[in-house]
């Protein structure tokens, strides 16, 4: 597909990590931004640095997307600002590891809401105007774990990323010949605080994986999004993992990933 020039890009979770890196890459290519995240201070700091370096317009919207009606409120905020969004980047998401029965119920519910429902609700809000204009992109940030049929010790998180992958694949097919495309980027280990917040540092999966920088993930995502590709996995090691995860018989891949999902410390 033909790339979209001078588009306005909305990035959720745009104040740090992969979301910030994606925002920076779009800004480098002349795209104005709308950045959404919980931390107002961090959001403003990110926006200031991007403005100073690239000169693009950056609107910040501090918002906790796990709150009730957050997608509707965000869409209304953008409309009231008189802006239209050409590219929606659904990056906001959280992780959680550990035995499902022992996990914190509220934390798990917030994770599932953010990783699946909010992503879907935002897409449903911002997609129709894109279709009406005959131009647009949806970029969803998933995970390489989605290519496996499941995993113990982070069963709910892996399932939520399965949803992102399946949702984007289906949506991509629906959008053929509309001028709008949906892309999912599925990174593996990256240099972000996800590993710590999800308590995944001691997992074999993270210890074995060759890390890909957030900058490399962002540039891969940008190119795939602009080309209208359905799915992309950054990094050779992660590409191999994704291939093996979907290779039949998937039961073998499941057992391998179950081993990798174990934590090496017992303390």
N, C-alpha and C positions, 0 to 999 in steps of 0.2 A: 504494500500500500504506500501511497505518497505520504511522506512525513508532514506533520502539522507544524507550520512555522508560526512563531509569535503567539503561541497559545497561552492561555491562562491555566495554571496547574494548581490544583488543590491537593495538598499532601497531609494526610492524617499522621499523627506521631512524627511530625516534621521537625522537632526540636533537637533530636539526637539520633545516633546510630544510623541505620539504613535509611530511615525517612529523611534525615538531614542530608545525607550524602546524595540521595535521589534529588532532593530539592536543589542542591548546589549544582548538580549536573544540568538540570533543566535551566537553571539561572544562567549558567555558562553559555547556553545556547540561546539566550535572549528571551526566555519565557518568564512572564510575570507570575507571581506566586501568591497562594493563600495557604498559610501554615496553621495547622490546628494541633494543639497538644494541651496537656493539663497544666504544666508549669509555665506561668506567665513570664517569669524572669528568664528562664532558659529560652523560651520562645522568642522573646524580644532580643536577647543576645544573638541568637542564630540569625534572626531577620536583619539585625544591624550589620553583622559581618557580611551577609550575602549582598545587601544593598551597597555597602562600601566597595566590595570587590567586583561586582558585576553591573551595578547601576539599574537593576530591574526593580519594578514595584513589588513590594512584599506586604501583604495584609496579614496580620496575626489575629487569630481567634482562640483565646484560652478557653478550653472546654474539656470537661470530663465526658468522654464519649460512652462511658458505661452507664451514665444517668438515663433515666426514663425520658423518652422523646428526644434524645440527643440528635438523631439524624434529621428529624423535622426542624429542630431549632437551628441546626447548622445550615441547612438549606435555606431557611427563612432569613438567616443573618446574611448570607451571600446575596440573596435576592434583594434585600433591603439596601445593600451596598451598591446595587445596580450593576453587578458583575455576572458574567456567564462563564461557566467552567468548561473548558475544552478537554482537559485531561484530569481524571480523578485517580489519585493514587491512594488506594486503601492499604496503608502500611501499618496503622495502629494495631497492635496485638500484644498479647502477653503469653508466657509459658508457665507450666507447672509440672513438676515431676513428683514421683512418689506413689505409694500404693493408693489406689483409688478410694478404698474404703476408709482410709485414714486421712484423706485430704480435707482441707478446710472447705466447707460447703460454700461459703460466701465467695471466697476467692475463685473457686472453680466456676461458679455461676457467672461471675464477672468475666472470666476468661472466655467461656463459651459465648457469652453475649457479644463481647468485643470482637472475637475472632470470626464469628459467623454472622450473627444477626445484624450488628452494626454495619459490617461490610456489605451485607445484602441490602439493608435499608438505604444506605447512602447511594449504592448503585441504582436502586429503584428510583431515588429522587433525582439524581443528576443525569441519568441515561436518557429519559424522554426528550429533554431539550437538545441533547446532542443529536438524537435521531431526527428531530425536527429541522436542525441545521444541516444535517447530512455530513457531519464531521465530529469526530471525538475519539477518545480513548479511555478505557478503564484499565488501570494497572493494579493488579492485586499482588501483595507480597505474601507468598506461601512459605513452604519449607520442603527441603528434600525428603523429610520423613514421610511426606504425603504419598510418596511412591511405594511405600511398604504397606502391606495389608493391615498392619496394626503393630502395637508394641506394648509390652507390660511396662509398668513403672511410669508411663506418661500416656496412658491409654486415651484420656479425654483430649489432651493436647494434640496427639497424632490424629485423632478422629476429626478434630476441628480443622486441621490443615488438609485432611482428605476432602472435607467439604469445599474448601477454597479451590483446590485443584479441580474437583468435579464440577463445581459451579462455573468456574471460568471456562472450562472446556465446552460445557453446554452452551453458555452464553456466547462464546466465540462463534459457534456454529449458527446460532440464531441471528447474529449480526452480519452475516455474509452479505456483501453487495449493498450495505447501508452507508458506507463511509465511516462507520464506527467500528472499533475493534476492541476485544478484551484479551488481555495478556496476564499470565501469572508467572512471576519470577520465584524460583524455589531455591533459596540459598541454603548452604549447610552452615558449618561453623564460621562465624565472623567475629571480628574484634569489637563486640558490643557488650553491654551489660546484661544481655539476655541470659547468658550462661549462669551468672550469679543470681539474678532475680528468679530464675526458674529452678535454681539449685541443681544444675545439671553438670557442674564442673567435673564431678567425679565419675560421670558416665563414660563407659568405654567408647561409646559412639562419638563423644566429643574429644576424647583423648586420641582416638585413632584418625579422626578426620583432619585433612590438611586445610588449614584456615584460608579463606579468601577474604581480602580486605573489603571493607564497606564501600570504598571507592570503586573497586573492580565490580562489585555487585551492582552498584548504582549505574555504572556505565553500560554494563550488560543489559540491565533493565531498561535503560533509556533507549538503546538501539532496538531492542526487541519490541518495545512499546511503539516506537515511531514506525517500525516496519509492519506492525499489526500481527506479529507472531502470536500464536496461542500460548505457548509455554516455552520457558527457557530455564536452564539450570546452570548457574555460574560455576566454573572450575571443573577441571578434568576429573578429579577424584569424585566430586559430587555427581557428575554426569554418569560415571561408572556405577555409583550407588543407585541412582535413579533407574538406570537400565536393569541392574540386578534385581531391584525391588519389584519390577513388573514382569520379570522373566519367569515363565512357568517352569516347574510347579512353584507357585507362590508360597506354599507351605514351607519349603526349604528356606526361602528368603525371610519368611517370618521368624523361623527359629534362629537364623543368623542375626537378625535385627534384635530379637529378644535377648541374645547374648550380649550384643553391643549396648543394650539398654540397661544392663546391670551396672551398679555402682561399685567401684573398686575399693572404696573405703567402707568399713563396717562400723564406724564410730558414730 
